[in-house]
Amino acid sequence: MKNTINWTNIFKKYKGLWVALDKDEKTVISSSENAKEAYEEAIKKGIKVPIMLNVPLEPNSFVGGSF
């Protein structure tokens, strides 16, 4: 089972932006208001497959379930 990742600092610093994360899902490689720009910058920095995250302006909650 995978450990929970705390993105609190990412949410505080990158509100409303797209971020490209490294494979550890904790390290922000690049950020931009535009997903394509954040993605392309991560590729330039040598990340082969960045994980893209659109950081919301306001935190929201989701209590999951299965279908």
Secondary structure, DSSP 8 states (H G I E B T S, - for coil): -------HHHHHHSTT-EEEE-TTSS-EEEEESSHHHHHHHHHHTT-SS-EEEE--SS---------
